[in-house]
């Protein structure tokens, strides 16, 4: 039987992607490890390697296709000894799965009697091993069926997240957590329980005409995978995370003077440290000095991170990405500078690997180079805080009752109140301020 090549999940947030390019064609012989395609995820363009060996029998998804769901078949691979005739059965099965062909008839009961509908009560509890009432055979893993039978959960109508919509363990656990439909003693769900767990409803699409925007008065730019992901995650964060801002001013004069001395001394080595590199280092040291601030929320408890993994916002064409400087507390300014240059360059080319932008414990967003004085960012989960840095500018300051001028930068810390309360956030900012205003402490 031909092997299905499935759309891979190439990042933690990937639900669908664009099949940018095929690097093989039908009839090509491939081996495990061969690069066969390029996939555009919500964050990057990545190469996909073959897992099995064989001959590419049929390409199911054309190059350039958008919105290809994870685990959807994209090609068929003929195994050794198979020819093109084997593709006919495989294509028929694929059409049957998608509903384009007649569905499989339900299996007859073990006693030889005729098949009955799910509502007749003739099937086992929760219909865990029987066919759906529509006549389509229920697709569920043995473990999912066993769990459903033990809990009296009806699997009919439940959407599966496994390959080809197969119901797996996590789907059963989610259904039970959400109060899924339980089977009655006769094996059929009770009327008040219904037949299935209702799927979440997507928000209604707002028609521009209903917002007073005349048709033809605008150009519609289609959302790509990155913009869709940003819209989804930022909406969820702003809606679901109880957040609050803390704002302080920090003086940069000593930091700028130290930066100039370091860059002058290391010019021959090609090292050029930026203000942002200092901010990354100061943030990491402050996170370690106030360990309660280096935390993330999870439903099972608060994750207290061992290292300061600082995610830095980088603007790229079509959106934003946050590559991570791992264990920034253990890296010097020159190392941070070199790593950020490399990460930013590959981010703009969409060549980052998922492990280079997924996770982290803290975010830093700097819009000072654009002249922005102050702003507050939306928390980038799973981080417990995100710092927004504005432009350094000359401002009047009063020291010991004497009016003077200093280079001042405003920073705003947005905190997840489930993890970081006001006192913890204030202690973090105090530590951060001490490192920025006395930057030689960062070199110790």
KAFEN-V993126 format. One record per pair of residues at least 24 apart in sequence whose C-alpha atoms are under 10 Angstrom apart, sorted by sequence separation. I is the first residue (numbers start at 1). J is the second residue. If there is no record, write none. Layout:
I	J
I	J
This chain:
16	40
17	41
18	42
23	47
29	53
30	54
31	55
39	63
40	64
53	77
54	78
55	79
106	130
107	131
125	149
126	150
128	152
132	156
133	157
139	163
143	167
144	168
145	169
148	172
152	176
255	279
284	308
323	347
358	382
359	383
360	384
361	385
362	386
363	387
364	388
365	389
366	390
367	391
368	392
387	411
388	412
389	413
16	41
17	42
20	45
22	47
23	48
29	54
30	55
38	63
39	64
52	77
53	78
54	79
55	80
57	82
106	131
124	149
125	150
126	151
127	152
128	153
130	155
131	156
132	157
139	164
140	165
141	166
142	167
143	168
144	169
147	172
148	173
151	176
155	180
156	181
283	308
284	309
322	347
361	386
362	387
363	388
364	389
365	390
366	391
368	393
387	412
388	413
14	40
15	41
16	42
17	43
19	45
20	46
21	47
22	48
28	54
29	55
30	56
37	63
38	64
40	66
41	67
52	78
53	79
54	80
57	83
58	84
105	131
106	132
125	151
126	152
127	153
128	154
129	155
130	156
139	165
140	166
141	167
142	168
143	169
144	170
147	173
153	179
154	180
155	181
283	309
284	310
314	340
321	347
386	412
387	413
388	414
14	41
15	42
18	45
20	47
27	54
28	55
29	56
39	66
52	79
53	80
54	81
55	82
57	84
104	131
105	132
106	133
125	152
126	153
127	154
128	155
139	166
140	167
141	168
142	169
144	171
145	172
148	175
153	180
154	181
155	182
281	308
283	310
320	347
321	348
386	413
387	414
13	41
14	42
17	45
27	55
28	56
29	57
54	82
55	83
57	85
106	134
107	135
124	152
125	153
126	154
127	155
128	156
138	166
139	167
140	168
141	169
144	172
148	176
152	180
153	181
154	182
155	183
280	308
312	340
316	344
320	348
385	413
386	414
387	415
10	39
13	42
14	43
26	55
27	56
28	57
39	68
55	84
57	86
58	87
105	134
106	135
107	136
125	154
126	155
127	156
138	167
139	168
140	169
143	172
144	173
152	181
153	182
154	183
280	309
281	310
314	343
315	344
316	345
321	350
323	352
385	414
386	415
9	39
10	40
11	41
13	43
25	55
26	56
27	57
57	87
105	135
106	136
107	137
124	154
125	155
126	156
152	182
153	183
154	184
280	310
314	344
317	347
318	348
323	353
326	356
384	414
385	415
386	416
8	39
10	41
11	42
25	56
26	57
27	58
60	91
103	134
104	135
105	136
106	137
140	171
151	182
152	183
153	184
280	311
312	343
313	344
314	345
316	347
317	348
321	352
323	354
324	355
325	356
384	415
385	416
7	39
9	41
10	42
11	43
24	56
25	57
26	58
27	59
103	135
104	136
105	137
106	138
140	172
151	183
152	184
280	312
312	344
315	347
316	348
317	349
323	355
324	356
325	357
383	415
384	416
385	417
10	43
11	44
25	58
26	59
58	91
102	135
103	136
104	137
149	182
152	185
154	187
156	189
314	347
315	348
316	349
317	350
323	356
324	357
326	359
327	360
383	416
384	417
10	44
25	59
102	136
103	137
148	182
149	183
153	187
154	188
314	348
316	350
322	356
323	357
324	358
326	360
379	413
382	416
384	418
385	419
10	45
11	46
24	59
148	183
152	187
153	188
154	189
322	357
323	358
324	359
325	360
326	361
373	408
374	409
375	410
376	411
377	412
379	414
381	416
384	419
385	420
10	46
118	154
152	188
153	189
276	312
321	357
322	358
323	359
324	360
373	409
374	410
375	411
376	412
377	413
378	414
379	415
380	416
383	419
384	420
10	47
22	59
99	136
152	189
158	195
159	196
321	358
322	359
323	360
324	361
373	410
374	411
375	412
376	413
377	414
378	415
379	416
10	48
118	156
149	187
157	195
158	196
159	197
322	360
324	362
372	410
373	411
374	412
375	413
376	414
377	415
378	416
22	61
97	136
154	193
156	195
157	196
158	197
159	198
324	363
8	48
22	62
23	63
96	136
97	137
154	194
155	195
156	196
157	197
158	198
159	199
323	363
324	364
385	425
7	48
8	49
21	62
22	63
154	195
155	196
156	197
157	198
158	199
284	325
288	329
322	363
368	409
19	61
20	62
21	63
22	64
153	195
154	196
155	197
157	199
284	326
287	329
322	364
368	410
387	429
19	62
20	63
21	64
153	196
154	197
284	327
285	328
286	329
322	365
19	63
20	64
21	65
153	197
281	325
284	328
285	329
5	50
18	63
19	64
20	65
280	325
283	328
284	329
285	330
311	356
312	357
366	411
5	51
18	64
19	65
20	66
282	328
283	329
284	330
311	357
365	411
5	52
18	65
19	66
30	77
281	328
282	329
284	331
311	358
365	412
4	52
17	65
18	66
19	67
29	77
280	328
281	329
311	359
312	360
3	52
17	66
18	67
19	68
26	75
28	77
29	78
280	329
281	330
310	359
311	360
364	413
3	53
16	66
17	67
18	68
26	76
27	77
281	331
309	359
310	360
311	361
312	362
313	363
314	364
315	365
363	413
3	54
5	56
16	67
17	68
18	69
26	77
27	78
281	332
309	360
310	361
311	362
312	363
313	364
314	365
363	414
2	54
3	55
15	67
16	68
17	69
281	333
308	360
309	361
310	362
311	363
312	364
313	365
314	366
2	55
3	56
15	68
16	69
17	70
280	333
307	360
308	361
309	362
310	363
311	364
312	365
313	366
2	56
3	57
4	58
5	59
7	61
15	69
16	70
278	332
279	333
307	361
308	362
309	363
310	364
311	365
312	366
313	367
2	57
5	60
14	69
15	70
16	71
19	74
126	181
277	332
278	333
281	336
305	360
306	361
2	58
4	60
14	70
15	71
16	72
126	182
127	183
241	297
277	333
278	334
280	336
281	337
305	361
27	84
125	182
126	183
277	334
280	337
304	361
125	183
126	184
277	335
278	336
303	361
322	380
124	183
125	184
126	185
128	187
274	333
277	336
278	337
8	68
9	69
10	70
125	185
126	186
127	187
273	333
274	334
276	336
277	337
280	340
7	68
8	69
9	70
124	185
125	186
126	187
127	188
272	333
273	334
276	337
277	338
7	69
8	70
9	71
121	183
124	186
125	187
126	188
127	189
271	333
272	334
273	335
274	336
275	337
277	339
6	69
7	70
8	71
121	184
123	186
124	187
125	188
126	189
271	334
273	336
274	337
277	340
6	70
7	71
8	72
121	185
122	186
123	187
124	188
125	189
270	334
271	335
273	337
276	340
296	360
6	71
7	72
8	73
121	186
122	187
123	188
272	337
273	338
295	360
296	361
5	71
6	72
7	73
8	74
98	164
120	186
121	187
122	188
271	337
272	338
294	360
295	361
296	362
4	71
5	72
6	73
7	74
97	164
119	186
120	187
121	188
271	338
294	361
295	362
4	72
5	73
6	74
7	75
97	165
119	187
120	188
121	189
266	334
270	338
293	361
294	362
4	73
5	74
6	75
118	187
119	188
126	195
293	362
311	380
3	73
4	74
5	75
6	76
94	164
118	188
119	189
4	75
5	76
117	188
118	189
119	190
262	333
263	334
3	75
4	76
5	77
262	334
311	383
2	75
3	76
4	77
310	383
2	76
3	77
4	78
259	333
287	361
309	383
312	386
1	76
2	77
3	78
287	362
311	386
312	387
313	388
1	77
2	78
3	79
119	195
310	386
1	78
2	79
118	195
284	361
1	79
2	80
284	362
283	362
303	382
2	82
283	363
1	82
2	83
283	364
303	384
2	84
302	384
280	363
2	86
3	87
280	364
297	381
298	382
1	86
2	87
279	364
296	381
297	382
1	87
2	88
4	90
296	382
297	383
2	89
3	90
279	366
295	382
296	383
297	384
1	89
2	90
276	364
295	383
296	384
1	90
2	91
230	319
276	365
294	383
295	384
296	385
4	94
71	161
73	163
229	319
230	320
276	366
294	384
295	385
70	161
71	162
72	163
73	164
226	317
227	318
228	319
230	321
275	366
293	384
294	385
70	162
71	163
72	164
226	318
227	319
276	368
293	385
70	163
71	164
72	165
225	318
226	319
227	320
275	368
70	164
71	165
224	318
225	319
226	320
223	318
224	319
226	321
283	387
279	387
333	442
279	389
332	442
333	443
332	443
332	444
276	389
329	442
304	419
302	418
303	419
275	392
302	419
301	419
297	416
296	416
297	417
298	418
295	416
297	418
298	419
293	415
296	418
297	419
296	419
297	420
295	419
296	420
249	374
294	419
295	420
293	419
294	420
247	374
292	419
293	420
247	375
292	420
293	421
247	376
292	421
245	375
246	376
293	423
294	424
245	376
293	424
244	376
245	377
292	424
293	425
245	378
291	424
292	425
293	426
244	378
290	424
293	427
294	428
243	378
244	379
290	425
292	427
293	428
243	379
292	428
241	378
242	379
290	427
291	428
241	379
289	427
290	428
238	377
241	380
253	392
289	428
290	429
238	378
241	381
245	385
247	387
249	389
252	392
287	427
288	428
290	430
237	378
238	379
243	384
244	385
245	386
246	387
247	388
249	390
251	392
252	393
253	394
286	427
287	428
290	431
237	379
238	380
243	385
245	387
250	392
251	393
252	394
286	428
287	429
289	431
290	432
235	378
237	380
241	384
249	392
251	394
285	428
286	429
288	431
289	432
234	378
237	381
251	395
286	430
287	431
233	378
234	379
236	381
237	382
283	428
286	431
287	432
233	379
234	380
251	397
283	429
285	431
286	432
233	380
234	381
285	432
286	433
233	381
283	431
284	432
286	434
282	431
283	432
286	435
282	432
283	433
285	435
256	407
281	432
282	433
282	434
283	435
253	406
254	407
279	432
282	435
283	436
252	406
253	407
281	435
282	436
251	406
252	407
253	408
281	436
7	163
250	406
251	407
252	408
279	435
285	441
6	163
67	224
250	407
251	408
252	409
278	435
279	436
282	439
285	442
6	164
66	224
67	225
250	408
251	409
278	436
281	439
284	442
66	225
249	408
250	409
251	410
282	441
249	409
250	410
279	439
282	442
248	409
249	410
250	411
275	436
278	439
281	442
248	410
249	411
281	443
247	410
248	411
249	412
247	411
248	412
278	442
246	411
247	412
248	413
246	412
247	413
245	412
246	413
247	414
244	412
245	413
246	414
244	413
245	414
246	415
244	414
245	415
243	414
244	415
245	416
243	415
244	416
245	417
242	415
243	416
244	417
241	415
242	416
243	417
241	416
242	417
243	418
241	417
242	418
243	419
244	420
246	422
241	418
242	419
243	420
244	421
245	422
243	421
244	422
248	426
237	416
246	425
247	426
250	429
245	425
246	426
249	429
250	430
255	435
256	436
258	438
259	439
44	225
244	425
248	429
252	433
255	436
256	437
258	439
42	224
43	225
44	226
247	429
248	430
250	432
251	433
254	436
255	437
257	439
258	440
41	224
42	225
43	226
246	429
250	433
251	434
253	436
254	437
255	438
256	439
40	224
41	225
42	226
43	227
249	433
250	434
252	436
253	437
254	438
255	439
40	225
41	226
42	227
248	433
251	436
252	437
253	438
254	439
255	440
40	226
42	228
43	229
250	436
251	437
252	438
253	439
254	440
42	229
43	230
250	437
251	438
252	439
41	229
42	230
18	224
17	224
18	225
17	225
16	225
17	226
15	225
14	225
14	226
15	229
14	229
13	229
13	233
43	319
42	319
43	320
44	321
43	321
42	321
43	322
44	346
44	347
43	347
44	348
45	349
46	350
47	351
44	349
45	350
46	351
44	350
45	351
46	352
43	350
44	351
45	352
46	353
42	350
43	351
44	352
45	353
46	354
41	350
43	352
44	353
40	350
43	353
44	354
43	354
41	354
43	357
13	354
11	353
12	354
10	353
11	354
12	355
10	354
11	355
12	357
13	358
11	357
12	358
11	358
12	359
